[in-house]
Amino acid sequence: MKQFRFPAIIGLVGLVGIAAFLAGTWHGHRDFAFNESLETHKILYYVDPMNPAHTSDKPGLAPCGMKMEPVYADAAAGANGTSAPASLPAGSVRITPEKQQLIGVEVARAQKTSGTRVVRVLGKVALDETCVYRVASAVDGWVRSSGPIVSGSLVQKDEILATYYNRDFLTAQQTYLYALNTMDRAKDTESAEQIKMTQVQIRSAEENLEFLGMGQPQIQEIARTRQIARNIELRSPVAGVVLARNAFPGLRFDRGTELFRVGELNHVWIVADVFGDEARDLKPGTAARVSIHGESAPLEAKVCNGLPQFNPVTRALQVRLEVGNADYRLRPDMFVDVELTVPYSETIVVNRSAILDSGMRKTLFVESGPGVFEPREVEPGWSHGDQVQIVKGLMPDERIVVSGYFLLDSESRMKLAAAGVQSRPMTDPVCGMKVNEARAKTAQLTSEYEGKRFVFCSESCKKQFDESPVKYQVASMSKSDHKMQER
């Protein structure tokens, strides 16, 4: 029995030693975790909730009367125990999932998309330049009579506008009548060659009357009645509206004087001011809808082939639209509403509510890590309804805050003020995105060229710069010079 007790005692001692070792290890880890917890929850300083630049190492009341708020050492630790990046962009905010749900933070992915958008602008009706007719005198003379037609009157084709007299008018009519009478006698007695010569004389006399300003209706009337007219009738060349009237009874005028101006109305232009990005996307033939105030039925129009002209008053491009106007609903200088369907190529589009517009800067919050939101300055392009194009500052598939960003913005501004951050982030010379210099250094996304440091948002941008640094340095310098000139 004694021989068996000794090994049992040795085994019992071994088990006790292992248990003691495990207990000590657990106790040590617990003490380390407790000490670490105390360390991370240590209060670093106190901050004024209304003025983050005012800090204190002791609790108390702020000058505004509110209690000073503590700032803990775990502000730099990750949410749920995750480690933070080595260097966060200035103004970044870290929020736990519970707090995100509490303040209503919603995140969506920025994606490239393409499609069409409707551009609504104000248009002005104008006459088609190819449909404006100037009724001018062919010879010297004076006005015998003018009807009740004034500026704005609607006239029909070949309607008499006025009558005038010229000293050579009677002689030209007599020559014409003599040629007609000769033709009547030659039909039965003269040869075919003689008849052909007489026809030439008749045509020459008609051209002489046309040179004096007589129209075909009056020439045909003389040929039918064989009576000499006392005055030359000035007729409208087209059906349209009288734009100007310069003829009055007894007016003495010289050759080439404009007596009337008539414009066709069955086909008109609409001139609309369209700004930069929208004008560049408009192509000839683009469909449009024209609406008249107070009328429900719109008119169909299309963009003309001509290049848009620049309007120095509105600083916009004037786009011309062609539209039919058979019922004369559109009148010159009338204002109408124009809807243009503009296609756009693949680009990043975000919801308007995601952008914070302070006037000089447009900012949105990008989720740069789990629970970490970075303020990012962006450059917007066109906007359509709730959609806004992002030209610079955002990459595809990045996650952005679309709701609850006001509290993020407040906390971000407090951190910037408390840290005394006044400088703005640097610009990636390749893509134009704003990049935090400290973060770029940590990620090794910097390059040196001719004594200057450049930062980049990604490896691809850095690679493009390293392959041709002169190209991007010149572009960067030209942009800086342009900004200096604007200032």
BELBEL-V88993 format. One record per helix or strand. SS is the DSSP state (h for helix, s for strand). FROM is the first residue (numbers start at 0). LEN is the number of residues. If there is no record, write none. Layout:
ss->SS from->FROM len->LEN
ss->SS from->FROM len->LEN
This chain:
ss->h from->1 len->39
ss->s from->42 len->5
ss->s from->54 len->2
ss->s from->60 len->1
ss->s from->66 len->1
ss->s from->68 len->4
ss->h from->72 len->4
ss->h from->78 len->3
ss->s from->92 len->2
ss->h from->96 len->7
ss->s from->105 len->4
ss->s from->110 len->17
ss->h from->128 len->3
ss->s from->131 len->5
ss->s from->140 len->6
ss->s from->153 len->2
ss->s from->159 len->6
ss->h from->168 len->21
ss->h from->191 len->20
ss->h from->215 len->10
ss->s from->231 len->4
ss->s from->239 len->6
ss->s from->251 len->2
ss->s from->257 len->6
ss->s from->266 len->8
ss->h from->275 len->5
ss->s from->286 len->5
ss->s from->298 len->5
ss->s from->308 len->3
ss->s from->315 len->9
ss->s from->334 len->17
ss->h from->351 len->3
ss->s from->355 len->2
ss->s from->361 len->8
ss->s from->371 len->13
ss->s from->386 len->6
ss->s from->398 len->5
ss->h from->404 len->15
ss->s from->425 len->2
ss->s from->433 len->2
ss->h from->436 len->6
ss->s from->445 len->4
ss->s from->451 len->4
ss->h from->458 len->9
ss->h from->468 len->18
